[in-house]
Amino acid sequence: MNFTEDELLSYLASFIWPFFRVSSMFVTIPVFSVKSVPARLRVLAGLLITLVVLPTLPPMPAIDVFSPQGWMVTLQQIALGMSAGFILQMVFSFMLFAGQTIAYSMGLGFASLVDPATGVQVPVIAQLFVIASSLLFLTVDGHLLLIEMLAQSFHTLPVGMLGMDKADLWRVIAWSSQIFAGGLLLAMPVMATLLFVNISFGVASKAAPQLQIFGVGFPITILLGMVLIWIGFPTMLEGFTEMLHESFALISQLLRLS
């Protein structure tokens, strides 16, 4: 069986562009993008998913893969896949920011460890929030939903020169403000309570300096913070779930699914 050069390039294009869109998602998607997950495993997952969805894909555009237009199409597919995963990554940053804020309010900012997702040191409380969010994300099959949305996007947003535009980019940038607004909203009850406790300790210390309130107040602040986290943790996870719904709605708009 003989194949011409144009046929080989056509077969390559029908595989390589969907592969770039799918595999680039694993570079930024939460849980699977951590450094502990080998890069070969992420590439293999992208390859298997591409082979599964390949028979259902619409025809690819008649563009040479190695032409300038072909490079632009490749960049569009990479941008779409990475943006879909990056939006979900921002939801986890929202929990990470809330945990950091609470830890610093409790006085546990010094108790830190290396976050496997970012590779930087974060407070233990923030890491607890991220681990709980990751388990909840896997429990509700958030990763499978994102893969399904990405597979459907080949029909609503076919491979071609058209992809993300400036409006989509600014929409993602504007939505990133939720990291700070949502994180502060989750941490505000604990922060406000600890602030009033510290103010009361300051007033007591001013009224009776001989009581050494600072030595007593520090462990009380930590204990009270732990109790508040234990009481408010279900509410925080509900807030995380709502942010997940909003992020999937944004991804749906980005991929023209709605």
JOUR-V138758 format. One record per backbone hydrogen bond with DSSP energy under -1.0 kcal/mol. CO is the residue of the C=O (numbers start at 1). NH is the residue of the N-H. Records with the same first field share a line. If there is no record, write none. Layout:
CO = NH / NH
This chain:
4 = 8
5 = 9
6 = 10
7 = 11
8 = 12
9 = 13
10 = 14
12 = 16
13 = 17
15 = 19
16 = 20
17 = 21
18 = 22
19 = 23
20 = 24
24 = 27
25 = 28 / 29
29 = 33
30 = 32
34 = 37
38 = 42
39 = 43
40 = 44
41 = 45
42 = 46
43 = 47
44 = 48
45 = 49
46 = 50
47 = 51
48 = 52
49 = 53
50 = 54
53 = 56
54 = 57
61 = 63
64 = 67
67 = 71
68 = 72
69 = 73
70 = 74
71 = 75
72 = 76
73 = 77
74 = 78
75 = 79
76 = 80
77 = 81
78 = 82
79 = 83
80 = 84
81 = 85
82 = 86
83 = 87
84 = 88
85 = 89
86 = 90
88 = 92
89 = 93
90 = 94
91 = 95
92 = 96
93 = 97
94 = 98
95 = 99
96 = 100
97 = 101
98 = 102
99 = 103
100 = 104
101 = 105
102 = 106
103 = 107 / 108
110 = 112
111 = 124
113 = 122
115 = 119
116 = 35
120 = 115
122 = 113
123 = 127
124 = 128
125 = 129
126 = 130
127 = 131
128 = 132
129 = 133
130 = 134
131 = 135
132 = 136
133 = 137
134 = 138
135 = 139
136 = 140
137 = 142
141 = 145
142 = 146
143 = 147
144 = 148
145 = 149
146 = 150
147 = 151
148 = 152
149 = 153
152 = 155 / 156
153 = 157
165 = 169
166 = 170
167 = 171
168 = 172
169 = 173
170 = 174
171 = 175
172 = 176
174 = 177
175 = 178
176 = 179
177 = 181
178 = 182
179 = 183
180 = 184
181 = 185
182 = 186
183 = 187
184 = 188
187 = 191
188 = 192
189 = 193
190 = 194
191 = 195
192 = 196
193 = 197
194 = 198
195 = 199
196 = 200
197 = 201
198 = 202
199 = 203
200 = 204
201 = 205
202 = 206
203 = 207
204 = 208
208 = 211
209 = 212
213 = 217
214 = 218
216 = 220
217 = 221
218 = 222
219 = 223
220 = 224
221 = 225
222 = 226
223 = 227
224 = 228
225 = 229
226 = 230
227 = 231
228 = 232
229 = 233
232 = 236
233 = 237
234 = 238
235 = 239
236 = 240
237 = 241
238 = 242
239 = 243
240 = 244
241 = 245
242 = 246
243 = 247
244 = 248
245 = 249
246 = 250
247 = 251
248 = 252
249 = 253
250 = 254
251 = 255
252 = 257
253 = 256
